[in-house]
Amino acid sequence: MTQNLPAHKTRCYRHRIEWGEEPHLIPCHLFYLSGCNLACRSCIAGEMARSTSHGELLTPEFFRQQHRWGIEQGARTIQWVGGEPGIHQDNLIQLMTEVPPQLPVVWKSNFYTHTPRWDDLNRLVTWFIADLKFGNNDCAQEECGRNDYWEVVTESLLAVYKIAPEKLMVRHLRRPGHDECCQDPVQRWCRAHLPKAHFSIGYGYTSPEVWPHNRPHPEPVSPNEETAITEILISRDGQLRIFGLSAEVREILNSFMPSPHDLYLPNHESPS
């Protein structure tokens, strides 16, 4: 399992302002960290989130600069997302200690961690958001290859609830066909063990078959060649992702945007 990556391995592959969160969190400045300790088949971010090689190094100077940009855009909070921030917890604790954020911090995690530092994080984080994905190990094993998922995640949830119940928010994304095996057990367990935590169920699940990175896809063509493959994806949160553009076209599109972060325009990576 990938845990606690060294500082030079922590990268941010994207950051943007988000409005689709709870009212007290928005507008929220999201930092997407590359790398994850789960390999969920339905992950909409795909390789961009799983691999630790994507993005820019999360240095103090990078964070200062982008954090300043977020404040200028009107952000009220910042949020560490992934990938999975838990595998970067040592680096993030060090970073937030060295460069204290000027906004409340949200820690959004899958809570699948064997070496947590909840006490240290509690001193730096205003809210913990747990993405409680499955209600049993069988579904977790099938979806993300973890047969100890339920025990590890519920232990982490209880640990955070013990030290900061008012900070804990639990989300569960409903998946078709998983009401009895996942949604119902998750609701019962949270009601019994986390009565003061905020709990919500999401209904925005999309089958992975519709996402381009899970479909057969031709090899990407270099943007330096005369012909290139372009693919456009509009995600459920409204983000526009364009793959396969030439450097000249990317520059033109960025010049029309209020912020370069409104579009995701990789050099020539494919979402496959």
Backbone as a ProteinNet text record, in pm:
[ID]
protein_1_A
[PRIMARY]
MTQNLPAHKTRCYRHRIEWGEEPHLIPCHLFYLSGCNLACRSCIAGEMARSTSHGELLTPEFFRQQHRWGIEQGARTIQWVGGEPGIHQDNLIQLMTEVPPQLPVVWKSNFYTHTPRWDDLNRLVTWFIADLKFGNNDCAQEECGRNDYWEVVTESLLAVYKIAPEKLMVRHLRRPGHDECCQDPVQRWCRAHLPKAHFSIGYGYTSPEVWPHNRPHPEPVSPNEETAITEILISRDGQLRIFGLSAEVREILNSFMPSPHDLYLPNHESPS
[TERTIARY]
84.2	0	87.5	45.5	118.1	81	178.1	151.5	264	226	320.1	436.3	404.8	505	604.9	731.9	830.9	793.5	847.6	804.9	818	924.2	945.1	848	765.5	668.7	527.2	503.5	369.3	347.3	246	218.7	72.2	46.8	-88.4	-114.1	-212	-234.1	-344	-408.9	-513.9	-558.5	-604.3	-670.8	-772.2	-881.3	-988.9	-1082.8	-1174	-1277	-1402.3	-1458	-1574.4	-1691.8	-1811.9	-1935.3	-2031.6	-2001.3	-2094	-2068.9	-2050.6	-2027.9	-2135.5	-2126.2	-2218.2	-2203.5	-2314	-2312	-2201.8	-2169.8	-2069.4	-1926.4	-1909.6	-1776.2	-1746.3	-1847.9	-1827.7	-1821.8	-1752.1	-1671	-1544.9	-1509.6	-1399.8	-1288.1	-1165.9	-1049.6	-998.2	-1019.8	-981.9	-841.2	-760	-628.4	-632.3	-615.4	-619.6	-478.2	-456.2	-325.1	-319.3	-211.2	-199.8	-161.8	-214.6	-187.3	-302.1	-332.5	-440.6	-407.8	-459.4	-437.8	-554.8	-654.1	-761.1	-757.9	-808.9	-813.9	-956.9	-1046.5	-1189.2	-1216	-1292.4	-1323.6	-1409.6	-1486.3	-1576.4	-1517.1	-1388.5	-1325.5	-1326.7	-1389.4	-1401.8	-1270	-1178.4	-1051.1	-950.2	-967.1	-881.5	-734.4	-652.2	-507.3	-457.1	-525.8	-483	-479.9	-569.8	-573.5	-489.2	-480.1	-411.9	-260	-207.4	-63.2	-6	107.4	172.4	260.8	266.7	360	298.2	167.4	101.7	106.9	116.4	105	236.8	226.2	342	375.2	502.3	544.3	476.3	426.6	357.6	461.2	527	627.6	561.3	627.5	571.7	544.1	633.2	613.7	493.4	477.9	360.8	233	229.7	109.6	80.2	183.6	163.7	100.5	155.4	109.1	-34.9	-66.7	-201.7	-302.8	-260.6	-349	-385.6	-288.8	-314.4	-414.9	-398	-492	-632.8	-645.4	-776.5	-845.9	-770.7	-826.8	-873.9	-797	-836.2	-965.1	-989.8	-1112.3	-1232.1	-1209.2	-1318.4	-1339.9	-1244	-1259.2	-1272.6	-1360	-1378.8	-1309.5	-1279.4	-1210.7	-1115.5	-1020.5	-940.1	-966.8	-952.8	-984.7	-878.7	-822.3	-730.5	-813	-800.1	-870.6	-770.3	-818.7	-726.4	-778.1	-731.3	-642.4	-687.9	-589.8	-615.8	-513.6	-557.1	-462.7	-401.3	-467.7	-413.9	-276.2	-242.2	-109.1	-3.8	-47	43.8	36.5	-19.3	-48.3	76.9	188.2	309.1	353.2	351	392.7	296.1	166.9	68.1	73.3	95.5	110.6	230.9	340.9	461.2	436.2	368.4	341.7	253.1	144.5	52.9	113.9	212.5	284.8	380.9	445	541.5	471.2	361.1	284.4	139.6	109.8	-26.1	-131.3	-231.5	-336.6	-411.3	-452.1	-525.4	-676.5	-718.3	-858.8	-879.8	-1001.3	-1029.7	-997.7	-947.9	-901.9	-1000.2	-1031.5	-1117.6	-1032.3	-1041.7	-966.2	-1064.8	-1066.7	-1158.9	-1083.3	-1124.1	-1044.9	-1133.3	-1076.1	-1147	-1134.3	-1051.8	-1032	-976.5	-923	-858.1	-709.8	-675	-536.7	-500.6	-382	-333.7	-240.9	-195	-101.1	-149.3	-265.2	-320.9	-251.2	-259.5	-212.1	-327.3	-435.7	-556.5	-537.3	-462.6	-442.3	-369	-265.2	-191	-278.9	-355	-443.4	-552.6	-600.4	-708.1	-666.4	-538.5	-489.6	-485	-491.2	-475.7	-600.5	-691.8	-807	-934.1	-1021.2	-1148.5	-1259.9	-1259.7	-1359.8	-1293.9	-1341.1	-1303.5	-1423.2	-1403	-1507.1	-1465	-1545.3	-1515.2	-1602.1	-1538.7	-1610.5	-1625.6	-1736.9	-1762.2	-1827.2	-1747	-1788.1	-1870.9	-1832.4	-1892	-1939.6	-2038.4	-2091.9	-2045.2	-1950.3	-1898.5	-1770.3	-1696.9	-1569.7	-1585.6	-1693.2	-1711.9	-1725.2	-1808.2	-1824.3	-1695.5	-1626.6	-1500.3	-1396.2	-1389.8	-1294.9	-1324.8	-1451	-1489.8	-1462.1	-1486.9	-1476.1	-1334.4	-1263.8	-1132.7	-1022.2	-1050.2	-945.3	-899.4	-986.2	-948	-1042.1	-989.5	-1074.2	-1078.2	-1009.9	-1016.4	-1074.1	-1141.7	-1190.5	-1277.1	-1378.7	-1475.2	-1409.5	-1322.8	-1258.6	-1167.3	-1088.1	-993.1	-1066.1	-1164.9	-1233	-1317.6	-1390.7	-1472.5	-1384.6	-1270	-1177.5	-1129.9	-1099.3	-1056.6	-1169.1	-1289.6	-1403.1	-1426	-1418.4	-1437.2	-1327.1	-1204.8	-1093.8	-1114.8	-1158.4	-1182.7	-1304.1	-1406.9	-1527.9	-1497.8	-1405.5	-1371.1	-1306.5	-1222.7	-1150.5	-1220.3	-1305.4	-1367.6	-1499.1	-1600	-1727.6	-1793.3	-1774.5	-1838.8	-1773.7	-1655	-1584.2	-1609.9	-1672.3	-1680.9	-1805	-1783.7	-1891.2	-1871.5	-1976.3	-1968.1	-2058.2	-2000.5	-2076.5	-2077.5	-2190.9	-2200.7	-2265.6	-2198	-2250.8	-2330.4	-2460	-2546.2	-2513.8	-2492.8	-2469.5	-2586.9	-2636.4	-2749.6	-2719.9	-2816.2	-2800	-2726.2	-2690	-2612.4	-2684.2	-2816	-2890.5	-2880.1	-2908.9	-2911.2	-2771.6	-2676.7	-2542.9	-2453.2	-2478.1	-2390.5	-2464.7	-2565	-2629.9	-2695.6	-2772.4	-2841.6	-2744.2	-2641.8	-2544.4	-2469.4	-2436	-2365.1	-2452.2	-2578.6	-2669.1	-2687.7	-2708.7	-2728.8	-2604.8	-2488.8	-2364.8	-2340.9	-2357.3	-2334.9	-2434.8	-2558.6	-2659.9	-2625.2	-2571.3	-2540	-2409.7	-2310.1	-2176.1	-2132.8	-2194.5	-2155.1	-2277.8	-2352.2	-2480.7	-2469.7	-2356.9	-2341.9	-2276.9	-2230.4	-2164.9	-2269.3	-2231.9	-2318.8	-2310.5	-2425.5	-2429.6	-2512.9	-2465.1	-2540.4	-2520.6	-2620.6	-2614.9	-2617.3	-2522.3	-2517.5	-2583.9	-2644.6	-2716.2	-2662.1	-2537.6	-2480.6	-2392.8	-2409.9	-2325	-2346.3	-2236.2	-2240.7	-2163	-2220.9	-2155.2	-2020.8	-1916	-1782.6	-1775.1	-1868.6	-1862.7	-1876.8	-1938.2	-1961	-1840.9	-1740.6	-1627.6	-1521.4	-1469.3	-1375.5	-1252.7	-1202.6	-1079.1	-1099.3	-1224.2	-1250.2	-1297	-1294.7	-1330.2	-1203.5	-1206.8	-1092.4	-1065.4	-939.2	-903.7	-775	-766	-642.9	-527.8	-408.2	-290.4	-291.7	-256	-254.2	-149.1	-182.8	-91.4	-23.2	102.5	176.5	117.2	103.4	49.8	140.6	266	355.8	327.5	250.8	217.4	100.9	84.3	-18	-158.5	-178	-308.4	-303.9	-406.3	-410.8	-551	-560.9	-689.2	-736.6	-855	-910.6	-1033.6	-1041.9	-1158.7	-1204.2	-1334.1	-1391.8	-1482.8	-1463.8	-1546	-1600.6	-1732.4	-1796.4	-1841.7	-1778.3	-1808.2	-1934.7	-1983.3	-2108.3	-2099.6	-1978.7	-1965.2	-1947.4	-1957.7	-1951.5	-1813.4	-1712.1	-1576.7	-1559.9	-1493.4	-1465.7	-1323.9	-1310.8	-1179.3	-1157.6	-1047.4	-1017.9	-880.8	-876.6	-753.5	-711.9	-581.7	-528.9	-518	-520.8	-509.4	-363.1	-341.1	-206.4	-176.5	-48.6	-9	-68.2	-77.4	-130.3	-278.5	-356.7	-499.8	-522	-443.4	-457.2	-433.9	-332.8	-301.6	-417.4	-479	-591.7	-710.1	-742.8	-855.6	-832.7	-711.9	-682.5	-696.3	-667.6	-675.8	-819.3	-916.9	-1057.2	-1118.3	-1046.7	-1103.6	-1072.7	-1165.5	-1138.8	-1018.6	-997.9	-884.2	-839.6	-708.9	-662.5	-706.8	-755.3	-796.7	-940.1	-1011.3	-1147.3	-1152.3	-1040.7	-1031.3	-920.6	-938.2	-829.5	-772	-652.8	-594.7	-455.9	-445.3	-313.2	-245.3	-114.5	-39.6	-87.4	-82.3	-133.9	-172.6	-198	-238.5	-377.9	-404.3	-536.7	-605.2	-739.5	-809.4	-824.7	-759.3	-774	-692.7
-119.7	0	124.3	224	350.6	432.2	465.7	544.8	644.6	765.5	865.9	886.3	936.2	955.6	1062	1046.4	1149.6	1281.3	1390.3	1523.5	1544.7	1491.7	1517.1	1439.9	1351.3	1274.2	1332.2	1429.9	1485.8	1589.4	1563.8	1651.5	1692.8	1809.4	1860.4	1864.7	1785.1	1779.7	1874.8	1940.7	2033.9	2111.2	2235.1	2307.1	2401.5	2426.7	2508.4	2551.8	2641.7	2686.7	2602.4	2551.5	2462.2	2526.9	2514.6	2565.6	2454.3	2330.6	2220.3	2147.6	2219.1	2160.2	2212.7	2171.2	2222.1	2374.5	2444.7	2591.7	2654.2	2593.7	2657	2636.3	2559.3	2534.9	2616.5	2667.7	2729.8	2882.5	2939.9	2874.3	2812.2	2694.7	2617.2	2601.9	2620.1	2603.8	2461.3	2379.5	2238.6	2218.1	2141.6	2099	1948.3	1906.6	1764.6	1707	1612.4	1551.6	1417.7	1393.6	1271.3	1153.6	1038	915.3	875.6	745.9	696.2	555.4	517.2	383.1	289.4	336.8	251.9	259.8	156.7	154.2	125.4	216.8	196.2	195.5	98.1	86.8	202.1	262.1	371	509	517.9	648	730.4	848	929.3	998	1008.1	1074.6	980.3	849.1	751.2	768.2	754.2	755	887.8	996.4	1126.1	1128.5	1054.1	1051.7	938.6	826.6	709.4	721.1	774.4	781.9	899.2	877.7	984.7	1073.7	1047.7	1120.7	1243	1262.4	1373.5	1501.7	1613.2	1741.4	1805.1	1917	1992.3	1955.2	1965.9	1938.7	2035.5	1981.2	2064.9	2124.1	2228.4	2297.7	2409.7	2460.7	2575	2694	2720.7	2834.3	2811.9	2690.3	2659.6	2679.3	2630.5	2643.9	2789.1	2865.9	3008.8	3079.1	3054.4	3122.4	3084.9	2956.4	2913.8	2946.7	2941.7	2979.5	3127.1	3207.9	3351.3	3370.8	3291.6	3298.9	3262	3157.9	3115.6	3222.5	3288.7	3397.8	3510.8	3541.7	3646.7	3611.5	3481.3	3436.9	3432.7	3460.1	3463.4	3335.4	3243.5	3118	3143.5	3064.6	3074.7	2961	2852.5	2737.8	2679.9	2598.2	2517.4	2371.6	2286.1	2145.1	2058	1967.9	1868.1	1750.6	1719	1606	1524.1	1423.1	1338.9	1300.5	1177.9	1096.6	1081.6	1067.8	1050.1	1127.6	1233.1	1310.8	1231.9	1124.2	1047.3	992	959.2	905.5	1015.5	1140.1	1255	1323.6	1257.8	1328.8	1388.2	1318.5	1372.8	1501.1	1498.1	1615.4	1731.5	1701.8	1808.4	1869.7	1787.7	1841.5	1933.8	1891.2	1974.9	2103.5	2090.7	2207.5	2307.8	2260.2	2352.4	2411.6	2344.6	2400.5	2509.4	2485	2582.1	2700.8	2673	2777.6	2768.7	2827.8	2815.8	2870.8	2791.4	2840.8	2957.2	3052.9	3168.6	3145.5	3024.7	2988.7	2856.9	2828.9	2699.2	2585	2475.2	2362.2	2246.9	2187.2	2070	1951.6	1842.6	1720.3	1617.2	1598.9	1503.9	1375.2	1267.2	1144.8	1022	913	785	715.9	771.2	722.9	580.3	534.3	403.1	424.5	429.9	453.4	368.6	307.8	222.7	298.6	415	491.9	635.5	656.8	793.2	880.7	1010.4	1110.4	1207.1	1153.4	1232.7	1347.1	1325.9	1434	1551.8	1521.9	1629	1699.7	1622.7	1683.5	1766.2	1721.9	1792.9	1934.4	1954.3	2087.9	2180.8	2124.4	2203.6	2208.7	2115.5	2098	2144.2	2209.1	2257.3	2155.1	2084.7	1980.5	1858.7	1741.1	1615.2	1564.9	1539.6	1479.8	1338.3	1242.3	1101.4	1051.6	992.4	930.3	781.6	747.2	608.4	535.7	461.1	409.5	281.6	189.7	56.2	18.7	-70.8	-115.1	-252.4	-309.6	-442.8	-466.8	-569.5	-598.6	-664.2	-738.6	-805.7	-704.6	-603.4	-500.9	-420.5	-393.9	-320.6	-400.4	-530.2	-615.2	-616.7	-624.1	-627.8	-496	-385.7	-254.8	-198.9	-216.2	-151	-241.9	-372.3	-467	-463.7	-422	-416.5	-504.6	-610.2	-701.5	-668.2	-560	-514.5	-373.8	-332.7	-195.5	-154.3	-232.9	-193.3	-173.4	-264.8	-254.9	-132.2	-109	2.3	136.6	151.4	279.7	311.6	214.1	242.6	272.2	207	239.3	383.7	428.7	567.3	664.8	632.9	719.8	733	622.7	627.1	708.4	698.2	773.8	923.9	967.3	1110.4	1156.3	1074.5	1110.9	1125.8	1048.8	1055.3	1188	1241.1	1363.7	1489.9	1475.9	1595.8	1560.7	1520.4	1480.4	1592.2	1715.9	1829.1	1861.4	1807	1834.5	1730.4	1620.5	1507.3	1513.6	1498.4	1489.8	1360	1279.6	1150.5	1154	1117.7	1111.2	967	928.6	797.8	817.1	769.3	779.1	651.9	670	555.3	499.2	367.3	298.9	206.7	206.4	119.5	-26.8	-92.1	-232.1	-255.8	-150	-164.3	-102.3	-96.5	-41.5	-130.9	-258.2	-349.5	-383.2	-395	-437.7	-322.4	-202.3	-89.2	27.3	82.2	201.9	176.8	69.7	42.1	17.1	-68.9	-88.6	39.3	120.2	246	338.1	350.9	437.2	386	256.5	200.8	220.9	195.8	206.9	352.2	445	586.6	635.4	591.6	632.3	581	460	399.3	450.8	477.4	507.2	652.8	724.6	863.8	954.3	953.8	1024.7	1175.5	1235.4	1380.1	1424.6	1329.5	1364.5	1399.5	1488.6	1521.6	1408.4	1359.5	1246.7	1284.1	1246.5	1274.5	1161.4	1144.8	1045.4	1118.7	1082.7	1141.2	1050.5	1111.4	1035.3	1063.7	1106	1142.2	1036.4	909.5	803.2	788.6	774.9	748.8	621.9	532.1	406.9	433.1	360.8	386	362.4	287	259.3	385.2	490.4	610.4	704.3	677.9	769.1	729.9	826.1	795.1	719.3	743.9	676.9	528.4	480.7	338.6	273.5	349.4	293.3	270.5	174.9	161	293.9	329.9	461.4	449.7	513.6	507	574	539.1	600	749.6	831.2	976.1	1015.5	1112.6	1162.8	1287.1	1300.8	1416.1	1543.3	1647.5	1774.7	1841.5	1792.8	1849.1	1796.1	1685.9	1631.2	1709.5	1695.9	1772	1730.1	1600.9	1549.6	1504.4	1537	1496.7	1450.9	1365.4	1317	1410.7	1463.7	1552	1486.8	1487.7	1433.8	1534.3	1560	1656.8	1583.5	1608.4	1547.4	1657.2	1660.8	1751.9	1667.9	1686.8	1605.9	1654.5	1576.4	1607.7	1736.4	1774.4	1898.2	2020.3	1999.1	2110.4	2140.6	2066.7	2093.7	2044	2123.5	2089	2035.7	1911.9	1848.8	1823.9	1877	1863.1	1798.4	1687.8	1613.2	1615.9	1619.9	1604.7	1733	1847.9	1974.1	2009.5	2082.8	2133.1	2247.1	2276.9	2385	2518.3	2539.2	2664.6	2680.6	2571.7	2579.5	2596.4	2527.3	2543.3	2688.4	2751.1	2889.8	2981.5	2956.7	3039	3022.5	2897.6	2873.6	2937.5	2923	2981	3132.4	3194.7	3341.2	3390.8	3303.7	3343.2	3313.7	3240.7	3199.8	3302.2	3324.7	3415.1	3370.6	3240.3	3184.3	3059.2	3032.2	2910.1	2785.5	2798.9	2682.8	2642	2721.5	2686	2571.4	2548.8	2437.6	2344.3	2215.7	2120.9	2086.6	2135.9	2123.1	2060.7	1929.4	1866.1	1874.3	1857.4	1872.9	1778	1647	1552	1421.2	1423.2	1301.6	1262.5	1133.8	1083.9	1042.9	1053	1008.4	857.9	787.1	641.7	579.6
0	0	0	-78.5	-80.3	42.4	123.5	242.8	264.7	304	349.6	252.1	134	31.9	74.3	35.5	67.6	1.1	54.3	11.8	-138.1	-199.2	-340.5	-427.8	-368.8	-446.4	-440	-356.8	-346.2	-454.1	-538.5	-651.5	-653.5	-706.6	-726.4	-876.7	-923.3	-1067.3	-1114.2	-1020.3	-1058.5	-935.2	-953.5	-845.2	-906.9	-836.7	-891.6	-779.6	-812.5	-719.2	-740.6	-632	-636.1	-563.8	-626.2	-567	-529.7	-566.3	-542.5	-413.2	-303.8	-172.2	-76	49.6	150.8	161.1	193.4	192.1	276.8	391.4	476.9	426.1	318.5	264.4	139.6	73.2	-57.4	-48.3	-149.6	-251.3	-190.4	-241	-184.2	-287.2	-243	-331	-316.3	-419.9	-416.2	-471.5	-396.3	-442.7	-464.7	-590.1	-624.4	-618.8	-528.8	-511.5	-584.7	-653.5	-732.5	-643.3	-678.3	-603.6	-513.9	-509.4	-425.9	-379.6	-262.5	-210.4	-240.1	-315.7	-366.5	-519	-582.7	-729.1	-772.2	-739.1	-765.4	-915.5	-960.3	-1101.7	-1150.4	-1060.8	-1100.4	-1075.6	-1050.8	-1026.2	-1154.2	-1150.2	-1270.1	-1306.3	-1210.4	-1239.1	-1302.8	-1280.3	-1344.2	-1311.7	-1414.2	-1395.5	-1341.1	-1370.5	-1321.1	-1169.1	-1106.2	-960.2	-902.8	-973.8	-917	-919.9	-1029.5	-1044.3	-965.3	-900.8	-823.4	-909.5	-1040.1	-1126.5	-1192.7	-1180.2	-1249.8	-1166.4	-1235.2	-1168.4	-1129.9	-1058.6	-1013	-869.3	-836.3	-699.4	-603.3	-493	-394.6	-299.6	-347.1	-267.7	-188.7	-84.6	-12.6	-103.4	-198.1	-287.1	-378.8	-430.5	-514.1	-433.9	-310.6	-229.3	-196.9	-161.4	-132.4	-252	-369.6	-490.2	-522.6	-521	-557.6	-448	-323.8	-213.3	-224	-260.8	-281.3	-395.2	-503	-615.2	-569.2	-488.2	-440.9	-358.9	-273.8	-193.3	-283.4	-387	-480.5	-553.9	-573.4	-640	-545.6	-417.7	-321.9	-243.6	-247.9	-174.4	-25.2	40.2	185.7	258.8	188.5	247.6	143.8	190.6	99.5	132.9	33.3	53.5	-12.9	65.8	11.7	-37.5	-166.5	-224.9	-305.5	-373.9	-447	-584.3	-619.3	-539.4	-395.3	-309.9	-167.8	-85.1	-15	66.1	180	223.8	336	312.4	186.9	160.3	162.6	169.2	175.6	311.9	413.5	537.7	602.4	601.9	663.6	593.9	460.2	384.1	402.7	407.2	422.5	561.4	662.1	797.5	803.7	742.9	740.1	661.5	546.7	463.1	535.8	598.2	665.9	791.8	848	962.6	917.9	804.6	751.4	686.5	615.1	548.3	597.7	712.5	767.6	671.5	634.4	545.6	609.7	525.3	573.4	573.4	530.4	527.1	600.6	646.2	707.5	610.8	665.3	584.3	594	477.2	469.6	425.7	502.1	470.2	415.8	283.1	219.5	187.9	250.2	245.1	234.2	182	185.1	320.7	410	547	551.7	441.1	439.2	468.5	594.6	634	753.9	746.9	855.1	950.3	909.4	993.5	1006.8	1065.5	1071.5	1174.9	1153.3	1249.4	1276.8	1326	1343.3	1441.8	1549.4	1646.4	1582.4	1503.5	1436.8	1334.6	1258.9	1160.3	1226.6	1338	1407	1446.6	1470.2	1505.8	1384.4	1264.6	1143.2	1056.8	1078.8	990.5	1060.8	985	1039.1	1022.1	908.2	883.8	821	861.5	798.6	717.5	590	506.7	471.6	513	486.6	372.1	275.1	164	197.3	261.5	302.8	185.1	111.7	-17.7	-9.4	78.7	79.1	218.4	223.1	351.1	392.5	318.8	350.4	272.3	311.3	245.4	108.9	88.7	-40.3	-153.4	-132.5	-236	-253.2	-143.3	-152.2	-228.7	-203.3	-274.3	-423.8	-458	-598.9	-669	-600.5	-664	-660	-546.1	-534.3	-483	-464.7	-429.8	-286	-192.2	-50.1	31.3	89.7	167.9	315.8	356.2	495.4	503.3	399.1	387.8	506.1	538.3	639.8	775.8	815.6	946.6	954.6	848.5	850.5	850.6	764.7	751.6	875	926.4	1045.2	1167.4	1176.5	1286	1275.9	1153.3	1132.8	1166.1	1124.9	1154.2	1304.1	1375.5	1520.7	1587.7	1535.9	1594.7	1578.8	1460.4	1439.1	1519.1	1521	1595.7	1745.3	1795	1936.6	1972.6	1883	1915.7	1863.2	1758.2	1700	1632.2	1708.7	1645.6	1567	1611.5	1543.7	1409.7	1385.9	1261	1152.9	1187.3	1095.6	1007.3	877.5	779.2	700.4	691.4	622.4	500.1	386.1	262.5	210.1	155.2	90.1	-46	-151	-286.3	-317.4	-337.1	-366.7	-504.2	-508.4	-635.7	-664.9	-785.8	-820.1	-786.5	-720.7	-685.1	-555.7	-485	-361.1	-241.7	-245.9	-133	-10.1	-24.4	90.5	139.3	48.5	88.3	132.3	83.7	115.8	182.2	115	168.4	303.1	315	441.6	555.9	538.6	647.9	685.2	585.3	612.4	697.5	660.7	736.9	879.9	894.8	1029.4	1115.6	1058.3	1137	1178.4	1084.9	1117.8	1222	1209.9	1307.2	1447.2	1454.2	1583.6	1643.3	1559.4	1610.5	1592.9	1499.4	1473.6	1478.8	1588	1590.8	1573.3	1608.5	1598.7	1468.3	1389.6	1263.4	1157.8	1067.2	954.6	852.9	805.9	712.8	591.4	473.9	352	252.4	165	58.4	-75	-161.2	-294.4	-396	-497.5	-599.8	-739.8	-746.4	-876.2	-938.1	-897.5	-951.5	-1101.9	-1173	-1316.3	-1345.1	-1423	-1456.4	-1522.2	-1483.2	-1540.2	-1689.2	-1745.7	-1888.1	-1973.1	-1916.2	-1997	-1996	-1909.4	-1901.3	-2003.8	-2081.4	-2188.8	-2143.5	-2020.5	-1981.1	-1955.8	-1954.9	-1938.2	-2068.9	-2179	-2307.7	-2388.2	-2483.2	-2573.5	-2641.9	-2648.7	-2700.3	-2779.7	-2894.7	-2973.6	-2901.6	-2942.2	-2883	-2910.8	-2809.6	-2832.8	-2934.2	-3015.4	-3116.6	-3062.8	-3089.1	-3040.5	-3096.4	-3013.7	-3063.1	-3164.1	-3176.5	-3274.7	-3415	-3424.2	-3553.5	-3614.6	-3747.6	-3816.2	-3775	-3745.5	-3707.3	-3562.4	-3487.6	-3347.7	-3312.1	-3212	-3164.1	-3054.1	-3068.4	-2967.1	-2905.8	-2773.2	-2705.1	-2600.6	-2598.6	-2506	-2409.2	-2280.2	-2176.4	-2086.9	-2071.1	-1976.7	-1858.3	-1742.9	-1626.1	-1558.4	-1461.8	-1395.6	-1314.9	-1272.2	-1196.2	-1286.8	-1418.4	-1511.6	-1565.1	-1518.7	-1566	-1709.5	-1790.5	-1929.1	-1939.8	-1987.6	-2002.8	-2151.9	-2205	-2346.8	-2362.1	-2435	-2453.6	-2601	-2622.3	-2757.1	-2836.4	-2771.7	-2843.7	-2868.4	-2973.1	-2997.4	-2901.5	-2886.6	-2796.1	-2840.9	-2973.9	-3024.8	-2989.5	-3005	-2974.9	-2825.7	-2741.1	-2595.4	-2555.6	-2617.3	-2583.3	-2621.3	-2735.6	-2779.3	-2684.7	-2648.9	-2559.7	-2423.4	-2369.7	-2238.5	-2239.3	-2354.2	-2360.3	-2349.5	-2377.2	-2368.2	-2231.9	-2144.7	-2017.8	-1910.5	-1814.6	-1702	-1621.9	-1614.1	-1541.2	-1613.7	-1623.5	-1688.6	-1616.4	-1492.9	-1415.8	-1446.1	-1530.3	-1565.6	-1665.4	-1734.9	-1828.9	-1785.2	-1816.8	-1793.6	-1929	-1960	-2092.6	-2084	-2068.9	-2064.1	-2199.2	-2199.1	-2323.5	-2431.9	-2404.6	-2503.3	-2436.3	-2304	-2238	-2282.7	-2280.4	-2312.4	-2184.7	-2175.5	-2056.5	-2050.3	-2141.9	-2141.7	-2031.9
[MASK]
++++++++++++++++++++++++++++++++++++++++++++++++++++++++++++++++++++++++++++++++++++++++++++++++++++++++++++++++++++++++++++++++++++++++++++++++++++++++++++++++++++++++++++++++++++++++++++++++++++++++++++++++++++++++++++++++++++++++++++++++++++++++++++++++++++++++++++++++

